[in-house]
């Protein structure tokens, strides 16, 4: 699990970056990429990071407008830059958890070699999650990734038997390039 978290946390495009403004007694987060505005409290589940002395540091609200940053209290100010870890689609998160550690690492490395992040998943049909856990099964999971340059489809063909599990992956980019790999 530690290795998976390290891989997830080191992925490109894992965060939404923006600025905050205090408007009508609420902190509003402005996504720098889309210019959309969100209530900050609805965006943060497990805290966020603030750009503090040119470093990203974990931050949490200590009091209404005061943050706990490292061992210091820091008043949050209009215009400060923060980043929030993106959430994974729930079906995609379940699929990741179903993979063995070696399959997870293989998928992450392969996607990264093609210029995709694990956080680029825009659609996940996790057929495996519909299968009974205590019975043999096989099928295909279908995932779509968009790195803002090109979309690719990842097909995960799986076989789950009590004594033998197999994973075959096929990535097809929108330009027709294909890559097959297995674990």
Secondary structure as UniProt FT lines:
FT   HELIX           2..9
FT   TURN            12..13
FT   STRAND          15..23
FT   TURN            24..25
FT   STRAND          26..31
FT   TURN            32..34
FT   STRAND          37..39
FT   HELIX           40..43
FT   STRAND          48..52
FT   TURN            53..54
FT   STRAND          55..61
FT   STRAND          66..69
FT   TURN            70..71
FT   STRAND          72..75
FT   TURN            78..79
FT   STRAND          81..85
FT   HELIX           90..98
FT   HELIX           101..113
FT   TURN            114..115
FT   HELIX           118..120
FT   STRAND          121..125
FT   HELIX           127..130
FT   TURN            133..134
FT   STRAND          137..146
FT   STRAND          151..160
FT   STRAND          165..173
FT   TURN            174..175
FT   STRAND          178..182
//
